[in-house]
Amino acid sequence: MVVFGIDAHKRNHTAVAVDDRGRKLGERTTGTTSGDHLRLLTWAKRWGDDRLWAIEDCRQLSRRLARDLLAAGERIVRVPPKLMANCRSSARTYGKSNPIDALAVARAALREPDLPTASLDGDTRELRLLVDHRDDLVAERTRAINRLRWHLHELDPTLDPPARCLIPAKHLNTLTARLAEADGTVARLARHLLERCRYLTLEIRSLEEEIQVLVSEAAPSLMNIPGCGALNAAKILGETAGIARFRSKSAYARHNGTAPLPVWSGNRERHRLARTGNRQLNAALHRIAITQAHYHPDARAYLQRRKEAGNTSTEAIRALRRRLSDVVYRALLSDAHILNDRSSLQQAA
């Protein structure tokens, strides 16, 4: 088998071919259009039909390449960037370049047998794009509100709306009426920021309604988990990007950073918090854990047992988060089976 490591960039991709022992067979730099990818595939066929493509896991740069290769029936694995660093440091060559990085990607794919395989984007990517866009709009609205507060303070120090009062329409209407008679550049900018906040709020709510509909159809089991709302479920679906690519619940826990790391080398077995993994997924699980810690009887009873066993509140929440990872994993598997059955029925009809 020949492995082709790909170092992807915006304007070009560098491919390095290695044999099953990691020896370099050739290299090629190509463009990023579909025609360039076809020529790259033609170049790769000179080493036979038993080949594997290893692409560094930076999907904004490599999505078109992966899509074209998958359409041609090729096998692709995604290599996390942290694996490349070890390959570069252990190589006999020094420095950093596109061919060196591509060679490191290929050798990392040879060394690691269970790398995630690439697949065509589905509905989960649409959810991720919508959620990321909503997050950007919320951050933009927060920046606008912060600037507005400074302008209001300059106009009248008594104009100090409480927190979260610059989002509802009635408070924005009240401020607009108070600023209607004010003159000067500061007042004009404040009125502009008020309208900007109003527009962003409407767009955010429209996105939330769209996300609610999509998540209700794609993840009914996930939505049934106590403490998991539509936005949190959409974040989990988008960041997971297909639960089928994880071979077990333990692999999923390691991916989302809830699996503890072993840190012992003697008779006493110890573990510590893992700061690796997908931090967006980890934050989503943490939000569910905090919500259940306040309102869910089973979670509260579990936290109490952990504390009675000697855990601190932080350690108990961390343990609950690990259990929730397994719950989410099973819910995602259930939703995936439901979607597959629904798709099979539609095709049969």
Order of alpha helices (4+ residues) and beta strands (2+ residues): beta-beta-beta-alpha-beta-alpha-beta-alpha-alpha-alpha-alpha-alpha-alpha-alpha-alpha-beta-beta-alpha-alpha-alpha
